[in-house]
Amino acid sequence: MLHRYRQVIVCGIALSVAASLPASGVVAAESIVGYVVDYQGAAKAFEIRRGSQAVSVAPTQALDAGDKVTIVQPADEKGKPNTITLNVAGESVIVDAQNSPFCVGSQGGKCGAPPQAVTPAITAMLAGLQNLLSTIVAPALRQAKYQYDVAKSQPLRSRGPGTPPSMPILLATPAYVPANLAMLVIPISGGNPPLQVALFSGSGTEPIAQQRNLNETETRLAIANLPAGTYRLQVNDASNASASENFVAVATTEVPPPPESSLSVAMNASQAFIRDLAVTGYATFLQSKGPQWYLTAYQELQKTSPDFAPAHDLLFRLREGP
């Protein structure tokens, strides 16, 4: 059975996105019609082929017209159906064993059917992000998804009491975050709730922001234009165990810029689909620059939709620390 839900996209920025790239980034613009959103099951349960070539099964992997998506294993060892979610020409499509193989760009996804109409705006936008998605983002998100899926069957280090509190995302030396943030989001591992969290400036003893009686694994501290400098975050739990880590707020000009001008344009798009894809791409790029930028990447990912699966998996990877 073919499951579909319509996602409306008005991609007014797309042509300018493509125009901002080197010619090599848009050579195949007419053939790029979608990308992999997420999949349920092991990556080996799915196969994507482009002619005789195998294509990586990974979140945000760009898809060309004619790519064939096949469910190799209909269900996992517990009998749960294996499914893969694609975004094709602005529509989200869930492929399961009953509508496999699915041919990207064909009418109804049926192999051998005439090609469906795809607006130039959508193909241009995807072409503009293709290099980043395929070379940096998809491989990193594939690893993040694997780690998340493995953790689902094991106790998550980032959840539940039983161990002293810690902040793995701050273990890099130094851990950077842009200055002038209005909200600072820090994931916390372990600890016996309720937790008490306090943010201090440098060697100060009076907190500039704090949160009491926290029962979640993530603290959100409202701050007013955090100046550049060194800060200390301290967490105390109900058993009097504590953790204290430093981070550095740097000028926004010191934060690595997006690798392509098209990405900067896409990140400011009003369409959630484009913005989620671009912001996740930028956060993944920051992760590739080293653990010192995990905290910055974590802040960026707060801008994505809560149900955007690739961002969800990357958030888990970052919160576990280096």
N, C-alpha and C positions, 0 to 999 in steps of 0.2 A: 504494500500500500504506500502510496506517495503522500507524504505529509508536507504541507506548505503553509506558511503564514507570510502575509504580504508585509514587506518593509518598504515604506515610501522613501525614496531618495530623490532629492532635487539637487543635483550636483553642479551648481553654478560655477564653482571654482575649478572644475576639473580641467578645462582646456588650458587655463593659465598655469595649472600645476604641471601639465605635460610640457608646456612651452618653456618652463623654467629649467628643464633638465637637458643634459647633453643629448645629442641625437641618439647615442647608443642606448639611452634609457627608454626610448619610445619607438624603436624600430618595429616591434611587434604589437603596437598598440591595438591594431584591429583584431588581434587574436586573443587578448587577455580579457576574460569576461567574468572572473570571480576569484574566490579564494576559499581556503578551508577555515571554518570557524572553530570547530571542536570535534572531538569524537569520543564515544563511549565504548571502552574496550581497549585492548592492547593495540599498539600501532601496527603490529604484524597481522592483525585481523583484517586490514584493509590494503588495497593496492590501487595506486594511481599510475596510469600509463599514458605516456605521450608518444604515440606510435610504438616503437620498440623500446623506448626509454622509460625507466622507472622514475617516478617523481616522488619526492619526499612526502611522507604523510606527517604533517605537522601543522599546528595552528598558524594561520595567516599565510600558508603556502599559496602563492599565486597560481591560478588555473587558467589554461588556455582553452579556446574553443577546440573541441575534439578530444580533450582529455577524457579517459575512461576510468570511472571510479567503480571498483568492484569490492564487494564484501567477500573476503576469502574465507572467513570463519563466521557463520551466521550468529553464533552465540558464544559466550564465555563458558568456563568450566562449571559455572553455577546455573547455566541455562539462560542467563540474561542476554537479550538481543544486543548485538554489536551494531552501533549506528554511527554515521558520520554526518555532521552538519556542514553544509556548504552555503556560501552566498554566491548566487549566480544572477548576474544582471539586476541586482537590487532585491532579489527574492531569497529568503532563507529556505533551504531545502534539506530535509532529513532523509538520508538514504539508508535503507535497511536491506535485509536479504531479499525482500519481496520485490523491490524495484531496482535490484542490482542485476547487471551493470547499469550505471548511470552515465550517460554521455553529456559532458558539459557543452552547453551552447546549442543543443538540439531541442526541438519542440518537445516539451514534456520530459526531457531527459532521455527519450527513447533513442537508442543507438540506431543510426540509419535514417532517422527522421530529418526533415528539413531544418536548417538553423533557425533559431528564434531571433527576433529583432532585439538588438542591444544598442542602446543609445551611445553615440560617440563620447558623451560626457562621462559615462561610467567606465568605458574602456580607457579613456585618457587618464582618468584619475588613478585607476589601478596600474596603468603603465608607469605613471609617475612615481609610484611607491614600489614598483616591482623589485628593483635592485636591493633596496633596503630589506624588504620582506623576505626575499629568498636567500640572501647571503648572511644576514645578521639575525633578523627577528625569528624566522621560522625555526632554525636549528636551536636557538636558545629556548624558545617556548616549548619545543619538543622535549627537551631535557626537564624543563620546569613541570610540564604536565606529567612526565614519568615519575618525578619525585613526589608530586602531589598524589598521584594514583597509588603509589606504593605506600605513602603515609596513611591513606584511608584505611588500610588493613593493619596498621600499627598505631600505637599511641603517639599522637602528635606531640613533638617536643614543645610546640608553642601553645598547648592547651592543657588546662587542668592543673590542680595542686599536686603536691607530693615532692616537688623540688624547689629549691630557693629561686626567687625571681631573677631574671636576667633579661638583657636586651641584646640579643645576638647581632642585630642590624647595626649596632654601634661598636662592634668589636674591631672594625677596621681602624687603622691609625694613620691619619685622622679620618673621621667620618664627616663628610661635607653635606651642607644643606644651604640653599640660597637664603641670603638675608632678606629682610622685609616681608617674611611670610605673615599671613594673618592667622593661619592655623597650622600647628605642628602635629603630625600623626606619628606615633611611635608604637610599634608592636612589642608586647612583653611576653616572655616565655615563663612558664612555671609560676611559683608563688602560691600561697594560700590566701584566697580572697577573704575579705575585701582588701584591695591594695590602696596605698597612698602614694601619689606621684607628685614630685615637685621639680620645677625647673629653676636653676640658679644661673646667674651671670658670673662667669669667671670664678673667682674665689669667694663670691658673695655668700652671705649666710641667710639672707632674706629671699624667699622664693619670688620670682617674677610671674610665675603661673603655677597653678597646682590643681590637682583633682583628687577628691577624697571618695572613699567607699566605692572604688572601682571593682566591678565584678567581671569585666570583659578582658580580652587579651590584647586590647589596643586602647591606647589613651589618646585623646584629642585635646590638645591644649590651645586655647584661644590666646593669641599673643598680638601685640600691636606693633607692627613694623619692626621686627626683630633686627637690631643693628648687627653689623659684621662683628665677629669676635668669637671667643671660646665660651662654651656653655656646659653646664653639668646637669645631668638628669638623674634623679635619685628615686628609687622605688623601695617602699617598705611594705611587707605583707603582714597578715594577722598574727603570724608566729614570731614577729620581730626580725625576720630575715630581711636583708636589704641588698640592693645592687646599686652601684653608682658608675656612670659612664660619661665621658665627655664627647662633644661634637663641636664642629667649627662652622659658623655661618659665614659664608663668603659672598662677595659681590656677585651679582648675576652675570657680570661680564667674565667671571672666572669659571662659570659652569660651561662644560663642553656644549657647543651649539649643535642643533640637528645637523646630520651629515649632508643633507641636501636641502636646497631652498624650497623644493616642493613640499617637503615635510613641514616646514614652518608655516606654509600657506594652509595645508590641510589641518594642522593643529588648531587653527583659528576658525575652522568651518563651523557653521551653525548646525549642520546635519550630524546627529549622534553617531551614525554609522561611520562617517569619515573621521570624525574626531576621535572616536574610540580606537580605531585602527591606527591613526597617526600617533596618538598619545602613547599607546602601548608600544609602538615601534620606537618612539623616542626613549621611553623608559628602558627598553631592552638594549638600545644603543648605549645608554648610560651605564647599564650593568656591565656591558662589554668593556667599558673603560676601567673597570676595577672595583673592588669592594668599597673603596672610599666614596663611591657615588651611589651605593645602594640606597642610602637614606634619601638622597635627592630623587632617585627613580621612584621610591615608595611614595613620595609626596606627589609626583606627577600622576601616578596611577589613580590617585583619589579623584581625578577628573573624568574617569571613564564611567560608563553605566555599570551598576551593580551586577547585571546579568551578562556582561561581556566576558565570556569564558577565558579567552587568552589572558586578559588582565588579571583575572582571579587566580589563575595558576602561577603567574609571574609574581603576584603579591605574596603567595605562599613561599615561593623560592627565596625572595628577598628577605622575608621576615625570619627565615631560618639562619640568615647570616652567612658570612664567608666560610 
